[in-house]
Amino acid sequence: MEQNSVDLKGSMANLDEAQVLSIIKSKIKERVPPEKIIGDLQKGMVKVGNRFEKEQYFVPDLIYAGEILKESLKMLKPLLKGDSREQEHKVVMGTVYGDVHDLGKDIVVTLLNGNGFHVIDLGINVPPDEFVRALKESGARLLGMSALLTMSFEAISKTVQVLEEAGLREKVSIMIGGAPVTDRVRENTGCDYYGKDALEGVKIANRVYGIE
């Protein structure tokens, strides 16, 4: 019998690495879609973040949660197979300047790759000019920016401004996401889309490239 999604979310939230990996192995054998498994892991990570805000967890706990997540994604990545469209449908991704968090971004990157997109992942702490360079070199029509700190909203606005100055704003759609990000933040920073989670990020990419 399939172990239900609550078990996986709860085990992730409780930082029970052995249980998380065991549940994932069972779900893989039961042919549960990898996107659904990743969705449950992400919900567990939200619980981790909430506990951190309430001072029930501390920085070492966040680091450990990130390691559990990375090991989980390693198991799931081979099941997320892209297709031939990836050379045409490109997405530039990165965590904005001044922010070194990458867990949420990595989940989005994994799902985008698994759905056939070619992702140029610039990593963390990415200056606006680096986003511009990657967009020009790749010809990507979608930029995804991740932010986990409210102080990073200024960097999002700055990046949008630099894209405008480079003449790319009309050619590139911009999506943003991260725990403190809301649709109001999207509006205030001049971006096009707000991705509330990784699955929404894939939907946005499909929309930008006109994929049904």
GIFENJO-V215176 format. One record per residue. N is the residue number from 0. PSI is psi in whole degrees, 0 to 359 (* if undefined). NEAR is the number of other C-alpha atoms within 10 Angstrom. D_CENTER is the distance of its C-alpha to the mean C-alpha in Angstrom with 2 decimals. Layout:
{{N/PSI/NEAR/D_CENTER} {N/PSI/NEAR/D_CENTER}}
This chain:
{{0/140/6/30.40} {1/135/11/26.62} {2/130/12/25.32} {3/165/11/23.69} {4/332/18/20.12} {5/322/12/21.42} {6/316/15/22.47} {7/314/25/19.08} {8/316/24/17.43} {9/319/20/20.55} {10/321/19/20.73} {11/315/27/17.20} {12/328/23/18.18} {13/1/18/21.49} {14/36/22/20.11} {15/87/14/22.34} {16/312/19/21.04} {17/318/11/23.95} {18/319/16/23.59} {19/311/23/19.86} {20/325/19/20.56} {21/316/11/23.73} {22/319/20/22.22} {23/317/22/19.63} {24/318/15/22.62} {25/317/14/24.56} {26/323/21/21.99} {27/316/15/21.71} {28/327/10/25.52} {29/4/12/25.61} {30/33/10/23.38} {31/133/13/20.82} {32/132/13/18.05} {33/329/21/15.18} {34/323/18/12.72} {35/320/13/14.72} {36/316/21/14.69} {37/322/24/10.94} {38/319/18/11.13} {39/322/20/13.91} {40/319/26/12.31} {41/320/21/9.60} {42/324/20/12.72} {43/322/25/14.49} {44/327/24/12.11} {45/319/17/12.76} {46/322/17/16.36} {47/314/24/16.13} {48/321/20/14.99} {49/320/15/17.84} {50/327/17/20.26} {51/317/15/19.47} {52/327/11/20.24} {53/4/10/23.43} {54/28/10/24.33} {55/333/11/24.49} {56/158/14/22.04} {57/180/14/22.11} {58/316/10/20.27} {59/326/9/21.38} {60/320/17/19.99} {61/319/18/16.47} {62/317/12/16.91} {63/320/13/18.26} {64/320/22/15.49} {65/322/18/13.07} {66/319/15/15.68} {67/316/19/16.01} {68/317/24/12.38} {69/319/15/12.67} {70/323/13/15.99} {71/316/19/14.79} {72/329/20/12.24} {73/322/11/15.22} {74/326/14/17.29} {75/336/20/15.13} {76/318/14/14.13} {77/340/11/17.76} {78/348/13/17.71} {79/90/17/14.99} {80/124/11/17.40} {81/182/16/16.91} {82/188/13/19.96} {83/347/10/22.12} {84/351/12/20.29} {85/333/17/17.67} {86/336/12/20.17} {87/323/14/20.55} {88/98/20/17.18} {89/147/24/15.18} {90/128/27/11.97} {91/129/23/11.76} {92/149/27/8.58} {93/157/28/9.12} {94/133/31/9.44} {95/164/30/12.62} {96/133/22/16.08} {97/359/17/17.28} {98/128/19/14.08} {99/18/17/13.52} {100/136/20/10.65} {101/0/18/7.96} {102/309/22/7.09} {103/317/21/4.07} {104/317/24/3.09} {105/325/21/5.10} {106/316/22/4.36} {107/316/24/2.95} {108/316/25/5.73} {109/315/20/7.82} {110/321/24/8.09} {111/315/25/8.85} {112/318/22/11.26} {113/340/22/12.67} {114/18/19/13.46} {115/8/19/15.39} {116/148/24/13.56} {117/110/23/14.34} {118/127/23/11.45} {119/101/18/12.85} {120/111/16/10.63} {121/356/16/12.60} {122/218/16/11.31} {123/165/20/12.05} {124/47/19/14.84} {125/121/20/15.01} {126/153/18/18.18} {127/319/19/18.56} {128/330/14/21.00} {129/322/14/18.67} {130/316/22/16.32} {131/314/21/19.62} {132/314/13/20.89} {133/321/18/18.00} {134/319/23/18.22} {135/316/13/21.98} {136/323/8/22.08} {137/333/16/19.68} {138/15/16/20.73} {139/145/20/17.22} {140/1/21/17.39} {141/131/21/13.80} {142/129/24/12.04} {143/125/28/8.51} {144/135/25/8.78} {145/142/32/7.10} {146/132/29/9.97} {147/353/21/11.09} {148/137/16/14.73} {149/330/14/16.91} {150/346/12/18.81} {151/351/20/15.96} {152/327/22/16.63} {153/323/14/19.58} {154/326/23/17.62} {155/311/26/15.64} {156/319/18/19.12} {157/319/19/20.57} {158/318/25/18.18} {159/318/21/19.03} {160/316/16/22.65} {161/323/17/22.62} {162/321/21/21.25} {163/316/15/24.16} {164/331/11/26.60} {165/358/13/25.60} {166/22/12/26.28} {167/348/16/22.81} {168/323/16/21.87} {169/344/9/23.68} {170/342/13/22.22} {171/131/19/18.46} {172/146/19/16.28} {173/126/22/13.71} {174/146/20/10.72} {175/155/27/9.38} {176/170/27/7.41} {177/160/23/7.86} {178/316/16/10.69} {179/357/14/13.58} {180/140/20/12.53} {181/174/15/14.75} {182/330/16/16.30} {183/320/10/19.11} {184/316/18/17.01} {185/312/21/15.87} {186/315/12/19.59} {187/332/12/20.85} {188/355/19/18.78} {189/23/16/19.66} {190/171/22/16.36} {191/323/15/16.41} {192/146/19/13.57} {193/119/23/11.72} {194/106/23/8.72} {195/337/16/9.65} {196/180/18/7.18} {197/322/24/5.17} {198/323/17/8.77} {199/326/15/9.60} {200/319/23/7.32} {201/318/20/9.48} {202/319/14/12.44} {203/316/22/12.19} {204/319/25/12.18} {205/319/16/15.07} {206/316/11/16.81} {207/321/15/16.76} {208/7/13/18.22} {209/34/8/20.53} {210/128/10/19.56} {211/*/6/21.12}}
